[in-house]
Amino acid sequence: KSANPQWREQFDFHYFSDRKDMLDIEVWRKDNKKHEELLGRCQVDITALPMKQTNCLELPLEKQPGSLLMLIAVAPCTGVSISDLCVCPLGDPSERQQISQRYCIKSSFRDMKDIGFLQVKVLKAVDLLAADFSGKSDPFCVLELGNDSLQTHTVYKNLNPEWNKVFTFPIKDIHDVLEVTVFDEDGDKPPDFLGKVAIPLLSV
């Protein structure tokens, strides 16, 4: 019930590409659970923004009244990675020893925001739901921790996909929950939901 909403939320997007890319932003209105209406969209050219500083942008919505006020900062990724199993970032024993020393009890108060890392190896899925008329699916897996989100590649026409990827997240809140969701890629349409599991960090 507001024409001037304030969200005050922060999201981290991990941008691993050197190619030109656009950040797409859409504003939606919800009447109820079933009805949604697109109020407008805008784009930000990530490559045009200065690095290592917070950019305050007022973005007019395309072909619609209104604008978005956003703070966008582009900075090098620290502690976040996607890799194959054969080059697992924490697989080296000497590196594991360094990390153990970094997070030992004696070092606990050096940096209160540096809680630790979470490394997740996404191996495969088994007996997924068939979302296509062909009796197959085009599955990919999304991992979310707090407002951080990373995803695997898509394995086409397969109900037993193997991704064999390693994801490394910096932990910002020990009470966060790792959410792992499998979707079916559906071309230009929104992906279909195939399943989800939630793992509290405190249970690891």
Beta strands, then each sheet from edge to edge (+ up, - down):
strand 1: 12-13
strand 2: 22-30
strand 3: 36-45
strand 4: 54-60
strand 5: 67-73
strand 6: 81-84
strand 7: 116-124
strand 8: 139-145
strand 9: 148-151
strand 10: 162-171
strand 11: 177-186
strand 12: 189-200
sheet 1: 1+ 9+ 8- 11+ 12-
sheet 2: 2+ 3-
sheet 3: 4+ 5-
sheet 4: 6+ 10- 7+
end
